[in-house]
Amino acid sequence: MFTPIQVAATVALNGDQQCVKDIVDKYDHRQDVLIEAFNNAGWPLRRNKASMFVWAPIPKCVEHLGSLEFAKKLLVEADVAVAPGIGFGDYGEGYVRIALIENDKRIRQAAKNIKKFLKQYDGCEIPE
């Protein structure tokens, strides 16, 4: 490996780790906001242990769409972008991946859009 890369990696790993804690805290907070907002929108999610992504099962009332069609409909009809699970292999079907890259306000807006989107499907349990 190129020596300057090795030196930079050593400095980064042996240096102050506060920046790592700050990033972890940011993603933890965003995940908390996303889970609360999406649960209130009728899409129950569980907490992931570590990642900048939430691996989310498709709501039962729209499972029949599959991950690709669900992701396309969310994009077109709700202005929310997620990655279809099928793109990560056969075991990804039935899930979507949500990146925790947006701020609280944008996450909550996405949840409002999703709530409106889910209301059009029978069987979706939407809290009032």
Number of C-alpha atoms within 10 A of each C-alpha: 5 6 8 9 10 11 11 11 12 11 11 11 10 9 9 9 10 9 9 10 9 11 12 15 12 16 20 19 15 20 25 14 18 25 21 17 23 19 17 18 25 20 24 17 18 14 13 13 8 10 13 18 15 22 19 21 19 24 19 13 14 17 15 12 14 17 25 19 14 21 23 18 16 19 13 10 13 20 15 19 17 20 18 24 24 16 14 13 9 9 10 17 18 22 25 26 21 19 17 20 14 13 14 17 10 13 21 20 15 22 24 17 17 21 23 16 16 22 14 9 11 9 12 17 18 14 10 6
